[in-house]
Structures are given as C-alpha cells and as structure tokens.
Amino acid sequence: MTSTNQSAFLPMTLRQMAIAVLVMCAIVVGSNILVQYPINRWLTWGAITYPIAFLVADVLNRRFGPGAARRVAVFGFVAAIVVSFWVATPRIAVASGLAFLCAQLLDIHVFDRLREQRWWRAPLIAGVAGATLDTFIFFSVAFAGTQVPWVTLLFGDLAIKLFINATMLAPFRAFMWNLARPALAQDGAQPAIVRPGGRGA
C-alpha cells in the first residue's frame, strides 16, 4: 500500500492550524497534570484523556493528509512541552514531549499506509501502535528509578488507552462525514462515499 500523495489535499488555513495545535496542547498538558494522580495502583487519570490526541491526529490526517497532521504534531509538541514545564515536573514534561512526538508520528504514518482499507482499520491499528509506543516511552522516561510503581501503572494505563482507542472509532466514524471529509485539491473532486463495512478511511 503506497502513501497518499500530499498534493491531493488542500492545505490547512492558519486558523485551522492554530485551533488544531491548541486542541493538541490542551490534551497533552491536561494529561500531564492528570497522570500525576493515580486512580489506583494500575491506572492514572491521564490514561483516560490522552487517547483523544490520536483521534484528533486521525481526523486531521484524513481531512488534510499526513503532512498537515505531522505539522500539527510538531507544533503541538513544542507548545505542549513548554507549557508542561509550568504545570508538571521537568522530567514528566520531557517524557511526555518525547513520547507524544514519537507516538504521533507513528500513528500518522500507520494511518496513512492503511487509509484506503476498511474505514476502521487505519484509526484502530494506528491508535494501538501509537498508544503502545507512547506508554512505554513515557513511563520509562518519567518514572524509571523512582518510587513510583511505574511498571504496573504502565500496563494499567496501556490497557485503558487501548480500550478507549477502540471506543474512539465511533466518533471517528461520525467525523468522517463532516470534519474529517477529505479536502481534495483536484477541481471538482469529491470524497469517496464509504458504505458501512466498506473501504476507505
């Protein structure tokens, strides 16, 4: 499966870019605060909010293509890590920034490779890959060598992230018909209509 040609998509406007970056920044910063508050020995509140970042990335990827999604990820990474230094510990801010950028780029790449397959495959598989990489990088960098039971928190957070990633398929499917409708650059081009269970992402 070949990657989609980025020239097939219309560029994001500055307003759209600013909104997307602000949303990404809010998700990451909020999750950085919430990850410091365990629900139990297996789970933190951050695991519940963070998977929304992958939904945002997938909607942007489908609407504007992988290039635009990567730009939002990079700008979101810079903005989030700067703000995170004010609301979380420096180690958590660095761990979060590194994990976010690596996971987002992986999610965007996998989604783009699978976008022409059945509609649910790209967001589901990309989300699983991104969430897994993000969780392992974040917890190992943020808490290794500390008194925090980070290994148990890692697996607890990963389990809930994978579950929430699956639930994100419903809003992604809804967004496919409006916010995530591809902005095609060709004159008169229309996004393909995807029937339930059909192909296209």
Backbone as numpy.savetxt, mean C-alpha at the origin, in Angstrom:
# Nx Ny Nz CAx CAy CAz Cx Cy Cz
3.90 -12.22 -18.49 3.05 -11.02 -18.49 3.93 -9.78 -18.49
3.77 -8.93 -19.45 4.59 -7.73 -19.55 3.97 -6.59 -18.77
4.82 -5.68 -18.33 4.35 -4.52 -17.57 3.58 -3.57 -18.47
2.60 -2.89 -17.91 1.80 -1.93 -18.67 2.65 -0.74 -19.06
2.50 -0.27 -20.28 3.20 0.92 -20.75 2.65 2.14 -20.02
3.55 2.84 -19.30 3.12 3.99 -18.51 2.52 5.08 -19.38
2.93 5.18 -20.66 2.40 6.22 -21.55 0.93 6.01 -21.84
0.38 4.85 -21.48 -1.04 4.59 -21.72 -1.92 5.32 -20.73
-1.33 5.90 -19.69 -2.10 6.56 -18.64 -1.89 8.06 -18.68
-2.95 8.79 -18.35 -2.82 10.23 -18.20 -2.03 10.53 -16.92
-1.24 11.62 -16.92 -0.48 11.97 -15.71 -1.40 12.48 -14.60
-0.96 12.29 -13.37 -1.70 12.84 -12.23 -1.54 14.36 -12.22
-2.58 15.06 -11.80 -2.47 16.50 -11.60 -1.76 16.75 -10.28
-1.28 17.97 -10.09 -0.62 18.32 -8.82 -1.58 18.16 -7.65
-2.84 18.50 -7.86 -3.84 18.37 -6.80 -4.03 16.90 -6.43
-4.15 16.06 -7.44 -4.31 14.63 -7.17 -3.09 14.06 -6.47
-1.90 14.49 -6.90 -0.67 14.03 -6.26 -0.62 14.46 -4.80
-0.97 15.72 -4.54 -0.92 16.24 -3.17 -1.89 15.48 -2.27
-3.10 15.23 -2.77 -4.09 14.49 -1.97 -3.59 13.08 -1.68
-3.05 12.40 -2.71 -2.57 11.03 -2.53 -1.43 10.98 -1.52
-0.49 11.92 -1.61 0.64 11.94 -0.67 0.16 12.21 0.75
-0.79 13.13 0.91 -1.32 13.44 2.24 -2.02 12.23 2.84
-2.77 11.50 2.01 -3.45 10.30 2.50 -2.43 9.25 2.93
-1.42 9.02 2.10 -0.37 8.06 2.44 0.33 8.46 3.72
0.67 9.73 3.83 1.37 10.23 5.01 0.52 10.03 6.26
-0.77 10.33 6.17 -1.66 10.17 7.32 -1.74 8.71 7.77
-1.79 7.79 6.79 -1.88 6.37 7.12 -0.61 5.91 7.82
0.55 6.28 7.27 1.82 5.82 7.83 2.07 6.43 9.20
1.87 7.74 9.32 2.10 8.40 10.61 1.14 7.86 11.67
-0.13 7.73 11.29 -1.10 7.18 12.24 -0.73 5.78 12.68
-0.27 4.96 11.74 0.12 3.59 12.07 1.37 3.57 12.94
2.28 4.52 12.71 3.49 4.60 13.54 3.16 4.92 14.99
2.12 5.71 15.17 1.68 6.01 16.54 1.00 4.80 17.14
0.11 4.18 16.37 -0.70 3.08 16.89 0.10 1.81 17.11
1.22 1.63 16.38 2.01 0.41 16.55 2.68 0.38 17.92
2.74 1.51 18.59 3.34 1.57 19.92 2.35 1.16 21.02
1.13 0.83 20.62 0.09 0.45 21.59 -0.42 -0.95 21.28
0.11 -1.97 21.97 -0.34 -3.34 21.72 -1.79 -3.55 22.16
-2.51 -4.34 21.38 -3.84 -4.78 21.79 -3.70 -5.97 22.73
-2.79 -6.84 22.40 -2.43 -7.98 23.24 -0.99 -8.36 22.90
-0.51 -9.49 23.35 0.89 -9.85 23.11 1.15 -10.24 21.65
0.09 -10.35 20.86 0.24 -10.74 19.47 -0.04 -9.63 18.47
-0.60 -8.52 18.93 -1.17 -7.58 17.97 -1.05 -6.14 18.46
-0.80 -5.22 17.51 -0.83 -3.79 17.80 -1.94 -3.14 16.98
-2.33 -1.94 17.40 -3.37 -1.23 16.68 -2.91 -0.82 15.28
-1.60 -0.65 15.10 -1.08 -0.24 13.80 -1.36 -1.25 12.70
-1.46 -2.53 13.08 -1.72 -3.57 12.08 -3.09 -3.41 11.44
-4.00 -2.77 12.13 -5.37 -2.61 11.63 -5.46 -1.48 10.62
-4.67 -0.43 10.83 -4.76 0.74 9.95 -3.82 0.69 8.76
-2.66 0.06 8.92 -1.63 0.13 7.89 -2.02 -0.48 6.55
-2.75 -1.61 6.50 -3.08 -2.19 5.19 -3.85 -1.27 4.24
-4.44 -0.20 4.79 -5.13 0.75 3.92 -4.17 1.38 2.92
-2.88 1.47 3.30 -1.88 2.05 2.39 -1.77 1.24 1.10
-1.93 -0.07 1.19 -1.84 -0.89 -0.01 -3.08 -0.71 -0.89
-4.24 -0.49 -0.26 -5.44 -0.20 -1.04 -5.25 1.09 -1.82
-4.71 2.11 -1.16 -4.47 3.39 -1.83 -3.50 3.21 -2.99
-2.41 2.48 -2.76 -1.42 2.26 -3.82 -2.02 1.51 -5.00
-2.86 0.52 -4.72 -3.45 -0.26 -5.80 -4.46 0.55 -6.61
-5.22 1.40 -5.94 -6.16 2.27 -6.65 -5.39 3.24 -7.56
-4.32 3.82 -7.03 -3.50 4.74 -7.83 -2.86 4.00 -9.00
-2.39 2.79 -8.74 -1.74 2.00 -9.78 -2.70 1.71 -10.91
-3.90 1.32 -10.58 -4.88 1.00 -11.61 -5.34 2.25 -12.35
-5.50 3.34 -11.62 -6.01 4.57 -12.23 -4.96 5.30 -13.07
-3.75 5.46 -12.50 -2.73 6.28 -13.14 -1.49 5.51 -13.59
-1.42 4.22 -13.29 -0.28 3.42 -13.71 0.79 3.34 -12.65
1.77 2.43 -12.84 2.79 2.18 -11.82 3.73 3.36 -11.59
3.99 4.14 -12.63 4.89 5.28 -12.46 4.34 6.28 -11.45
3.08 6.64 -11.60 2.45 7.58 -10.67 2.39 7.00 -9.26
2.06 5.71 -9.16 1.99 5.07 -7.85 3.35 5.09 -7.16
4.42 4.87 -7.92 5.76 4.91 -7.33 6.11 6.31 -6.85
5.74 7.32 -7.64 6.03 8.70 -7.22 5.33 9.03 -5.92
4.07 8.62 -5.79 3.34 8.86 -4.55 4.01 8.12 -3.40
4.46 6.89 -3.65 5.14 6.12 -2.60 6.40 6.82 -2.13
7.19 7.36 -3.07 8.44 8.03 -2.70 8.16 9.31 -1.95
7.25 10.14 -2.47 6.91 11.38 -1.78 6.26 11.10 -0.43
5.40 10.09 -0.40 4.78 9.71 0.86 5.79 9.22 1.87
6.79 8.48 1.40 7.87 7.99 2.26 8.62 9.16 2.89
9.01 10.14 2.08 9.77 11.29 2.59 8.94 12.07 3.60
7.68 12.37 3.23 6.82 13.15 4.12 6.54 12.40 5.42
6.25 11.11 5.29 5.88 10.33 6.47 7.04 10.16 7.43
8.24 9.91 6.91 9.37 9.69 7.79 9.75 10.97 8.53
9.61 12.12 7.85 9.90 13.39 8.51 8.91 13.64 9.65
7.62 13.47 9.36 6.60 13.69 10.38 6.72 12.66 11.50
7.07 11.43 11.14 7.14 10.35 12.13 8.20 10.61 13.19
9.24 11.36 12.86 10.25 11.68 13.85 9.68 12.54 14.98
8.56 13.22 14.70 7.94 14.07 15.70 6.92 13.32 16.56
6.38 12.24 16.04 5.29 11.55 16.76 5.68 10.16 17.22
6.84 9.66 16.80 7.29 8.33 17.22 8.78 8.40 17.50
9.35 7.31 18.00 10.78 7.28 18.26 11.54 7.27 16.94
12.79 7.78 16.94 13.57 7.79 15.69 13.73 6.39 15.09
13.88 5.38 15.94 14.06 4.02 15.42 12.79 3.53 14.72
11.65 3.83 15.30 10.39 3.44 14.66 10.19 4.21 13.37
10.55 5.49 13.36 10.41 6.30 12.16 11.25 5.75 11.02
12.51 5.39 11.31 13.39 4.84 10.28 12.88 3.48 9.82
12.51 2.62 10.78 12.00 1.29 10.43 10.75 1.39 9.58
9.87 2.30 9.95 8.62 2.47 9.21 8.88 2.98 7.80
9.76 3.96 7.67 10.06 4.51 6.36 10.68 3.48 5.43
11.65 2.73 5.95 12.30 1.70 5.13 11.31 0.61 4.73
10.53 0.14 5.70 9.55 -0.91 5.41 8.49 -0.43 4.43
8.02 0.80 4.64 6.98 1.36 3.77 7.45 1.43 2.32
8.64 2.00 2.11 9.11 2.20 0.74 9.35 0.85 0.04
10.02 -0.07 0.72 10.28 -1.38 0.10 8.98 -2.12 -0.21
8.06 -2.10 0.74 6.80 -2.83 0.57 5.93 -2.20 -0.51
5.89 -0.88 -0.56 5.09 -0.20 -1.57 5.62 -0.47 -2.98
6.93 -0.41 -3.14 7.51 -0.66 -4.46 7.27 -2.10 -4.90
7.34 -3.03 -3.95 7.05 -4.43 -4.29 5.58 -4.59 -4.66
4.69 -4.00 -3.87 3.26 -4.07 -4.14 2.94 -3.51 -5.52
3.51 -2.37 -5.85 3.25 -1.72 -7.14 3.76 -2.59 -8.30
4.94 -3.16 -8.12 5.51 -4.01 -9.18 4.65 -5.25 -9.41
4.29 -5.94 -8.33 3.50 -7.16 -8.46 2.13 -6.85 -9.05
1.49 -5.78 -8.57 0.19 -5.39 -9.11 0.26 -5.14 -10.61
1.29 -4.41 -11.02 1.41 -4.08 -12.44 1.61 -5.33 -13.30
2.35 -6.31 -12.78 2.56 -7.54 -13.53 1.29 -8.37 -13.66
0.36 -8.20 -12.71 -0.84 -9.04 -12.68 -2.11 -8.29 -13.09
-1.98 -7.03 -13.50 -3.17 -6.19 -13.70 -4.11 -6.72 -14.78
-3.62 -7.50 -15.74 -4.47 -8.00 -16.81 -5.13 -9.34 -16.48
-4.85 -9.86 -15.30 -5.47 -11.12 -14.90 -6.79 -10.83 -14.20
-7.40 -11.83 -13.59 -8.68 -11.62 -12.92 -8.57 -10.48 -11.92
-9.64 -9.69 -11.79 -9.58 -8.41 -11.10 -9.04 -8.50 -9.69
-9.30 -9.61 -8.98 -8.91 -9.72 -7.58 -7.48 -10.17 -7.38
-6.87 -10.74 -8.44 -5.54 -11.33 -8.28 -4.47 -10.28 -7.98
-4.47 -9.19 -8.74 -3.44 -8.17 -8.56 -3.47 -7.56 -7.16
-4.60 -7.04 -6.68 -4.59 -6.46 -5.33 -4.34 -7.48 -4.23
-4.84 -8.69 -4.39 -4.67 -9.70 -3.33 -3.21 -10.15 -3.23
-2.63 -10.57 -4.34 -1.26 -11.09 -4.30 -0.26 -9.98 -4.01
-0.47 -8.81 -4.62 0.43 -7.68 -4.35 0.36 -7.27 -2.89
-0.85 -7.26 -2.33 -1.02 -6.89 -0.94 -0.36 -7.88 0.01
-0.47 -9.17 -0.28 0.17 -10.19 0.54 1.68 -10.03 0.51
2.23 -9.84 -0.70 3.68 -9.67 -0.84 4.16 -8.43 -0.10
3.45 -7.31 -0.30 3.86 -6.06 0.33 3.73 -6.11 1.84
2.62 -6.64 2.35 2.41 -6.70 3.79 3.43 -7.60 4.47
3.77 -8.71 3.84 4.75 -9.62 4.41 6.13 -8.97 4.50
6.57 -8.36 3.41 7.87 -7.70 3.41 7.88 -6.55 4.41
6.84 -5.74 4.41 6.75 -4.61 5.33 6.86 -5.05 6.78
6.13 -6.09 7.14 6.09 -6.53 8.53 7.44 -7.04 9.01
8.10 -7.85 8.19 9.40 -8.39 8.58 10.45 -7.30 8.69
10.45 -6.35 7.74 11.43 -5.27 7.82 11.15 -4.39 9.02
9.89 -3.98 9.20 9.57 -3.05 10.27 9.91 -3.60 11.65
9.41 -4.77 11.97 9.60 -5.27 13.33 11.06 -5.63 13.61
11.77 -6.14 12.62 13.17 -6.48 12.86 14.03 -5.23 13.06
13.76 -4.18 12.29 14.53 -2.95 12.43 14.11 -2.16 13.67
12.81 -2.11 13.94 12.30 -1.28 15.04 12.53 -1.87 16.42
12.46 -3.21 16.56 12.42 -3.78 17.90 13.45 -4.86 18.20
14.23 -5.31 17.21 15.24 -6.34 17.49 16.23 -5.84 18.53
16.51 -6.68 19.51 17.45 -6.31 20.57 16.83 -5.54 21.71
15.51 -5.30 21.66 14.81 -4.61 22.74 14.02 -5.62 23.57
13.36 -5.13 24.61 12.54 -5.98 25.46 11.16 -6.25 24.87
10.85 -5.60 23.76 9.56 -5.80 23.12 9.50 -7.21 22.52
8.41 -7.96 22.77 8.29 -9.31 22.19 7.96 -9.22 20.70
8.93 -8.75 19.93 8.67 -8.37 18.55 8.37 -9.54 17.63
8.89 -10.72 17.95 8.63 -11.86 17.08 7.15 -12.27 17.15
6.61 -12.31 18.36 5.19 -12.65 18.48 4.33 -11.53 17.91
4.74 -10.28 18.14 3.98 -9.17 17.56 4.06 -9.20 16.04
5.22 -9.58 15.50 5.38 -9.67 14.04 4.36 -10.62 13.44
4.27 -11.82 13.98 3.35 -12.80 13.40 1.89 -12.43 13.66
1.62 -11.82 14.80 0.26 -11.37 15.06 -0.15 -10.26 14.11
0.76 -9.28 13.93 0.47 -8.18 13.01 0.33 -8.69 11.57
1.21 -9.61 11.18 1.14 -10.12 9.82 -0.17 -10.85 9.56
-0.62 -11.64 10.53 -1.87 -12.38 10.36 -3.04 -11.43 10.15
-3.11 -10.38 10.97 -4.25 -9.46 10.85 -4.12 -8.62 9.59
-2.88 -8.27 9.18 -2.69 -7.52 7.94 -3.15 -8.33 6.74
-2.82 -9.62 6.74 -3.25 -10.46 5.62 -4.76 -10.61 5.58
-5.36 -10.69 6.76 -6.82 -10.77 6.82 -7.45 -9.48 6.31
-6.94 -8.34 6.77 -7.50 -7.06 6.35 -7.23 -6.83 4.87
-6.07 -7.29 4.39 -5.78 -7.18 2.96 -6.84 -7.87 2.13
-7.29 -9.03 2.59 -8.35 -9.75 1.88 -9.66 -8.96 1.91
-9.96 -8.31 3.05 -11.20 -7.53 3.13 -11.14 -6.27 2.26
-9.92 -5.82 1.92 -9.77 -4.64 1.07 -10.20 -4.91 -0.37
-10.42 -6.18 -0.72 -10.87 -6.48 -2.08 -12.24 -5.87 -2.35
-13.09 -5.82 -1.34 -14.43 -5.27 -1.54 -14.37 -3.78 -1.90
-13.68 -2.93 -1.10 -13.60 -1.53 -1.52 -12.82 -1.33 -2.81
-11.81 -2.16 -3.06 -11.08 -2.04 -4.33 -12.02 -2.30 -5.51
-12.86 -3.34 -5.38 -13.81 -3.66 -6.44 -14.77 -2.49 -6.67
-15.20 -1.86 -5.57 -16.10 -0.71 -5.70 -15.39 0.46 -6.38
-14.12 0.70 -6.00 -13.36 1.80 -6.59 -13.07 1.57 -8.06
-13.06 0.32 -8.50 -12.77 0.02 -9.90 -13.70 0.76 -10.85
-14.91 1.04 -10.42 -15.91 1.63 -11.31 -15.92 3.16 -11.26
-15.14 3.77 -10.36 -15.11 5.24 -10.30 -13.69 5.76 -10.08
-13.22 5.81 -8.84 -11.90 6.38 -8.56 -10.78 5.62 -9.24
-10.94 4.31 -9.39 -9.87 3.50 -9.96 -10.05 3.21 -11.44
-11.00 3.86 -12.08 -11.17 3.64 -13.52 -9.93 4.18 -14.22
-9.25 3.37 -15.04 -8.00 3.81 -15.66 -8.16 5.10 -16.45
-7.22 6.04 -16.23 -7.19 7.28 -16.99 -6.33 7.04 -18.22
-6.95 6.57 -19.31 -6.20 6.20 -20.51 -5.87 7.42 -21.35
-4.64 7.45 -21.88 -4.18 8.62 -22.62 -4.63 8.61 -24.07
-4.96 7.44 -24.62 -5.32 7.39 -26.02 -6.64 8.11 -26.27
-6.73 8.83 -27.36 -7.95 9.55 -27.69 -9.09 8.57 -27.87
-10.16 8.81 -27.15 -11.35 7.99 -27.30 -11.25 6.63 -26.65
-10.14 6.34 -25.96 -10.00 5.02 -25.35 -10.92 4.90 -24.17
-11.48 3.73 -23.98 -12.37 3.48 -22.87 -11.84 2.30 -22.07
-11.91 2.38 -20.72 -11.47 1.25 -19.92 -12.30 0.03 -20.23
-11.65 -1.13 -20.17 -12.37 -2.36 -20.43 -13.39 -2.62 -19.35
-14.57 -3.09 -19.75 -15.61 -3.44 -18.78 -15.30 -4.82 -18.25
-15.22 -4.90 -16.94 -14.88 -6.18 -16.32 -16.14 -6.79 -15.71
-16.50 -7.93 -16.19 -17.66 -8.63 -15.65 -17.27 -9.37 -14.37
-18.23 -9.62 -13.47 -17.91 -10.37 -12.28 -17.22 -11.68 -12.63
-16.03 -11.88 -12.01 -15.27 -13.08 -12.25 -14.46 -13.01 -13.52
-14.52 -11.86 -14.22 -13.81 -11.74 -15.48 -12.38 -11.27 -15.28
-11.74 -10.90 -16.40 -10.35 -10.52 -16.35 -10.23 -9.00 -16.30
-9.06 -8.57 -15.95 -8.76 -7.13 -15.91 -8.65 -6.65 -14.49
-7.66 -5.78 -14.22 -7.50 -5.20 -12.89 -7.14 -3.75 -13.04
